[in-house]
């Protein structure tokens, strides 16, 4: 995997006693992770994947209820399973996290649970945000300012949002005991300081561990191919690639924009497996782009590093930033990110 320096403030690490025990013995996933760490620095990638589709569960979701998740830039993290987490304790979690945030903001000054803070924390479920019925329910955490108006029904401004999900996470669910809730993918939008504080509270409360989730050039190529392959009712954005050229005294970026219909036509010309994307097709798709660029500009993009891809489905950056644009393929995008998060968990 390409090395990276995550720009985000990483939630404070906490030594956990139960972390060694959340896998049941030498599970298949644990063995695979150990083998991969010894043999390669790349995230193991299947030779083929299914094209992103609209989940049957997602079809029952009101698009307006998840619209606020779209068109925002999210920072990605992987998250180990939560110990003794309960969906029935959301009100209690809200109070405890509110008190913790207030105490952190006041630099350690003791704060009693129930005091009137200027912020409000809300825990809520994201119903049907899953790939299969077996996946745990996704949930949302929001930090809001308390409204100064007398009306109790008026919510304040949203300061920070984070959500936890597991989409098609069978490989992890099969290896974890009932005391743990598996939500390996965490997405945050808001101030880095708030992300760090919330991360610290979760680590102390549920004995879990956060880690920034980068997307290397290899996986960005897969995303570019899969998103280009998606059938769109209408295209909302140009298909664009950004490569980084390491040089002194500062790096140079090369942007390559393609009309989305031309990108789809190129994909269709190399795509031979209905309903699937193969490693060979991804390589051929990218090679065609490299050849076309070299023919016009005499620059070998293969000597550079792919750092960002943007399509009408979503955009992703190697530093772990993603923006999802299309509700239809929301579950498909999250499924791939869940896969990357699971393989990063140690």
Phi and psi in degrees as a GROMACS rama.xvg file:
@    title "Ramachandran Plot"
@    xaxis  label "Phi"
@    yaxis  label "Psi"
@TYPE xy
-62.3181  139.381  UNK-2
-72.0995  152.673  UNK-3
-153.698  158.925  UNK-4
-116.322  107.106  UNK-5
-66.1168  128.008  UNK-6
-77.6955  -15.2834  UNK-7
-75.2136  153.301  UNK-8
-74.5055  114.32  UNK-9
-73.5652  132.375  UNK-10
-54.1412  141.117  UNK-11
-57.5063  131.675  UNK-12
-71.4249  141.793  UNK-13
-131.154  123.969  UNK-14
-65.8784  123.76  UNK-15
-114.398  136.607  UNK-16
-82.4781  -30.5777  UNK-17
-93.3645  -7.25181  UNK-18
-57.4278  -35.3309  UNK-19
-67.936  -19.1615  UNK-20
-104.05  -0.0641266  UNK-21
-74.8934  -17.1589  UNK-22
-89.9954  143.014  UNK-23
-87.4372  100.226  UNK-24
63.5724  -154.105  UNK-25
-89.0658  80.4539  UNK-26
-74.1744  163.434  UNK-27
-56.8674  -41.2784  UNK-28
-65.9597  -41.7777  UNK-29
-61.8605  -44.1828  UNK-30
-61.7288  -41.2449  UNK-31
-65.7103  -42.0949  UNK-32
-62.0985  -43.7571  UNK-33
-62.2454  -42.2544  UNK-34
-63.1808  -42.8126  UNK-35
-65.3635  -42.6601  UNK-36
-62.3861  -31.6656  UNK-37
-78.4869  -32.6611  UNK-38
-97.0356  -31.492  UNK-39
-155.29  156.427  UNK-40
-95.0538  -2.17375  UNK-41
-87.0277  146.068  UNK-42
-66.6157  128.832  UNK-43
-60.4322  131.732  UNK-44
-123.069  126.751  UNK-45
-59.4816  149.556  UNK-46
-68.2624  -15.8521  UNK-47
-151.559  151.83  UNK-48
-137.654  156.444  UNK-49
-74.8406  146.661  UNK-50
-64.8816  145.326  UNK-51
-57.8742  132.937  UNK-52
-130.288  164.486  UNK-53
-76.5391  119.659  UNK-54
-62.4416  143.966  UNK-55
-60.2069  -36.1779  UNK-56
-67.9172  -37.6808  UNK-57
-66.8497  -27.7219  UNK-58
-61.9383  -22.7749  UNK-59
-87.7683  -4.66255  UNK-60
-88.3316  134.298  UNK-61
-69.7433  117.63  UNK-62
-53.5772  -30.6389  UNK-63
-68.7124  -24.3738  UNK-64
-76.7339  -18.5306  UNK-65
-117.266  6.48525  UNK-66
-60.8069  -31.5151  UNK-67
-68.6403  -13.4456  UNK-68
-80.933  -18.9164  UNK-69
-88.6919  156.995  UNK-70
61.9729  20.9311  UNK-71
-116.103  148.624  UNK-72
-86.7382  121.905  UNK-73
-110.454  141.987  UNK-74
-99.1647  132.142  UNK-75
-95.3106  142.098  UNK-76
-138.332  151.249  UNK-77
-95.5347  154.113  UNK-78
-142.82  126.926  UNK-79
-70.7877  160.765  UNK-80
-55.916  145.433  UNK-81
-86.3234  128.489  UNK-82
-89.7472  126.58  UNK-83
58.5982  36.3351  UNK-84
-82.5753  140.769  UNK-85
-135.112  129.58  UNK-86
-69.28  -17.713  UNK-87
-83.5088  -6.56101  UNK-88
-105.644  22.6803  UNK-89
-59.1  -39.2557  UNK-90
-64.0585  -42.2735  UNK-91
-66.0013  -42.3283  UNK-92
-59.8994  -39.4963  UNK-93
-61.0151  -43.8911  UNK-94
-65.6539  -45.9724  UNK-95
-65.0016  -42.3067  UNK-96
-69.0834  -36.5592  UNK-97
-59.8239  -44.3823  UNK-98
-65.6196  -39.9867  UNK-99
-64.9079  -43.6195  UNK-100
-62.4658  -45.0295  UNK-101
-60.6725  -42.4352  UNK-102
-64.3483  -41.8595  UNK-103
-65.3196  -40.6215  UNK-104
-65.4618  -31.1002  UNK-105
-93.6343  17.9583  UNK-106
55.6163  51.4932  UNK-107
90.5426  -4.03619  UNK-108
-64.1097  127.543  UNK-109
-61.2317  135.958  UNK-110
-130.777  131.733  UNK-111
-82.2654  139.084  UNK-112
-61.8225  130.516  UNK-113
104.397  -11.9395  UNK-114
-61.9426  155.702  UNK-115
-82.0431  100.935  UNK-116
-91.5013  166.716  UNK-117
-85.2147  -2.32996  UNK-118
-122.013  162.888  UNK-119
-134.478  133.573  UNK-120
-109.232  132.584  UNK-121
-124.543  126.564  UNK-122
-101.881  135.079  UNK-123
-153.623  152.999  UNK-124
-84.7224  150.035  UNK-125
-105.012  89.299  UNK-126
-58.3592  136.47  UNK-127
63.595  14.2975  UNK-128
-83.6869  73.5201  UNK-129
-155.188  162.472  UNK-130
-90.6308  -36.8536  UNK-131
-134.831  166.031  UNK-132
-63.4779  -23.424  UNK-133
-75.0909  -25.7475  UNK-134
-61.1279  139.689  UNK-135
-63.3167  153.432  UNK-136
-63.8416  134.942  UNK-137
-71.4027  151.677  UNK-138
-139.971  159.55  UNK-139
-119.145  141.548  UNK-140
-123.979  128.188  UNK-141
-128.024  141.517  UNK-142
-108.742  123.719  UNK-143
-123.713  154.254  UNK-144
-79.8113  146.455  UNK-145
-77.0206  133.449  UNK-146
-65.5079  138.235  UNK-147
-86.2066  -6.93501  UNK-148
-79.6904  152.106  UNK-149
-67.0825  -22.8116  UNK-150
-66.2907  125.102  UNK-151
-77.5369  -13.6547  UNK-152
-92.0894  -2.64835  UNK-153
-95.3285  119.588  UNK-154
-81.9881  153.155  UNK-155
-82.2111  -172.445  UNK-156
-75.3528  137.995  UNK-157
-77.1027  120.377  UNK-158
-93.8221  -31.4075  UNK-159
-157.074  143.307  UNK-160
-136.405  137.505  UNK-161
-141.868  145.029  UNK-162
-139.908  150.331  UNK-163
-119.949  131.724  UNK-164
-150.553  165.179  UNK-165
-144.099  108.713  UNK-166
-112.904  116.823  UNK-167
53.9038  53.1732  UNK-168
-96.6738  31.2481  UNK-169
-55.3532  -37.9957  UNK-170
-62.1029  -28.975  UNK-171
-90.9571  -39.0817  UNK-172
-60.7693  -33.3913  UNK-173
-70.7485  -13.7261  UNK-174
-110.016  -0.279699  UNK-175
-114.617  140.415  UNK-176
-72.7746  168.359  UNK-177
-68.0702  -18.6721  UNK-178
-72.5068  -11.0968  UNK-179
-113.568  142.393  UNK-180
-107.769  123.678  UNK-181
-96.1951  108.289  UNK-182
-134.845  74.4855  UNK-183
-70.5288  -15.2118  UNK-184
-108.927  123.743  UNK-185
-122.262  131.63  UNK-186
-123.57  132.313  UNK-187
-126.573  142.934  UNK-188
-136.639  115.974  UNK-189
144.493  -170.416  UNK-190
-60.9631  138.701  UNK-191
-61.3973  -33.8898  UNK-192
-63.5181  -38.87  UNK-193
-67.713  -39.3626  UNK-194
-59.8074  -42.0549  UNK-195
-65.2634  -41.9604  UNK-196
-66.4219  -46.6872  UNK-197
-63.1357  -40.7853  UNK-198
-60.7279  -41.5746  UNK-199
-63.3969  -42.2677  UNK-200
-63.6162  -44.0336  UNK-201
-63.0529  -40.7792  UNK-202
-63.9887  -40.7784  UNK-203
-72.5012  -34.9964  UNK-204
-83.6894  -36.8153  UNK-205
-120.595  12.7468  UNK-206
53.825  44.2188  UNK-207
-115.826  178.719  UNK-208
-142.816  125.776  UNK-209
-94.8247  148.866  UNK-210
-149.33  131.275  UNK-211
-55.1875  138.818  UNK-212
-109.24  102.198  UNK-213
-85.4915  161.716  UNK-214
-123.405  108.108  UNK-215
-74.3838  172.079  UNK-216
-59.8927  -35.5544  UNK-217
-61.0531  -47.5367  UNK-218
-73.8462  -29.4458  UNK-219
-62.7262  -36.2625  UNK-220
-62.9948  -41.36  UNK-221
-61.9833  -44.4601  UNK-222
-61.6552  -43.2534  UNK-223
-58.7595  -45.0261  UNK-224
-67.3385  -47.753  UNK-225
-65.2771  -40.7449  UNK-226
-71.7074  -35.6442  UNK-227
-64.5454  -33.0958  UNK-228
-72.8304  -17.7164  UNK-229
-67.9582  135.692  UNK-230
-79.1146  126.609  UNK-231
-114.711  140.387  UNK-232
-67.3793  -37.763  UNK-233
-154.348  147.153  UNK-234
-88.1722  131.536  UNK-235
-105.192  -10.6256  UNK-236
-152.301  154.101  UNK-237
-70.0616  145.626  UNK-238
-80.1685  122.205  UNK-239
-136.731  141.653  UNK-240
-122.121  145.58  UNK-241
-128.24  124.028  UNK-242
-111.497  146.183  UNK-243
-106.996  131.898  UNK-244
-111.202  106.989  UNK-245
-67.0645  124.99  UNK-246
-159.563  168.435  UNK-247
-105.462  149.008  UNK-248
-83.3314  -9.42184  UNK-249
-142.198  158.75  UNK-250
-71.6439  157.47  UNK-251
-117.036  134.792  UNK-252
-106.392  140.727  UNK-253
-118.731  120.681  UNK-254
-103.417  137.563  UNK-255
-132.452  103.958  UNK-256
-101.479  136.694  UNK-257
-131.973  140.259  UNK-258
-60.9984  132.913  UNK-259
-57.9437  -32.1805  UNK-260
-70.7094  -34.2742  UNK-261
-68.5383  -39.4568  UNK-262
-64.1149  -40.61  UNK-263
-66.2  -39.0432  UNK-264
-63.9256  -39.9251  UNK-265
-63.1672  -44.654  UNK-266
-60.6766  -45.7016  UNK-267
-60.007  -29.4063  UNK-268
-73.8242  -21.796  UNK-269
-107.692  -10.9644  UNK-270
-84.9277  122.312  UNK-271
-122.776  -5.70397  UNK-272
-116.682  99.7299  UNK-273
-55.0669  129.823  UNK-274
79.7275  -2.30864  UNK-275
-134.467  161.318  UNK-276
-123.618  131.206  UNK-277
-109.926  161.05  UNK-278
-60.5052  -38.8216  UNK-279
-61.8582  -40.6456  UNK-280
-68.6936  -38.1715  UNK-281
-62.0612  -46.4636  UNK-282
-61.6439  -43.0003  UNK-283
-67.2056  -40.1744  UNK-284
-59.4879  -47.9325  UNK-285
-68.7127  -37.9496  UNK-286
-61.6236  -38.0085  UNK-287
-63.9619  -40.0416  UNK-288
-64.4575  -44.2036  UNK-289
-60.1073  -44.1648  UNK-290
-65.4058  -42.4238  UNK-291
-63.5229  -42.7109  UNK-292
-66.1841  -40.8929  UNK-293
-66.2221  -37.0108  UNK-294
-62.0399  -35.0803  UNK-295
-91.3554  -34.0474  UNK-296
-121.321  -2.43211  UNK-297
57.8293  35.5925  UNK-298
-119.738  131.242  UNK-299
-88.1124  98.9933  UNK-300
-66.8531  -21.6935  UNK-301
-64.5443  -16.8879  UNK-302
-90.2391  -1.63155  UNK-303
-105.612  -172.375  UNK-304
-125.216  124.509  UNK-305
-70.827  125.284  UNK-306
-120.649  -14.5351  UNK-307
-155.622  142.751  UNK-308
-130.163  141.075  UNK-309
-134.462  130.341  UNK-310
-139.62  -177.994  UNK-311
-73.5698  -14.5219  UNK-312
-82.9751  -48.7082  UNK-313
-169.609  170.137  UNK-314
-129.411  146.737  UNK-315
-142.788  143.833  UNK-316
-120.009  149.769  UNK-317
-60.3596  -23.8251  UNK-318
-81.2912  9.31783  UNK-319
90.1945  25.2156  UNK-320
-104.464  135.825  UNK-321
-141.439  146.717  UNK-322
-132.095  118.397  UNK-323
-94.9164  128.808  UNK-324
-109.878  -22.7085  UNK-325
-120.132  117.48  UNK-326
-60.7586  -36.0694  UNK-327
-57.8482  -35.754  UNK-328
-109.731  19.6375  UNK-329
-57.5226  -48.6291  UNK-330
-64.7921  -39.8149  UNK-331
-61.5327  -41.4699  UNK-332
-64.4661  -45.9682  UNK-333
-66.6542  -30.9599  UNK-334
-62.4192  -44.3211  UNK-335
-66.3536  -41.7138  UNK-336
-65.9661  -36.0746  UNK-337
-61.5502  -41.624  UNK-338
-59.4306  -45.2892  UNK-339
-64.2854  -39.9287  UNK-340
-64.3444  -41.2625  UNK-341
-61.8265  -42.3196  UNK-342
-72.5497  -17.0303  UNK-343
-85.5455  -21.5427  UNK-344
-65.1296  132.098  UNK-345
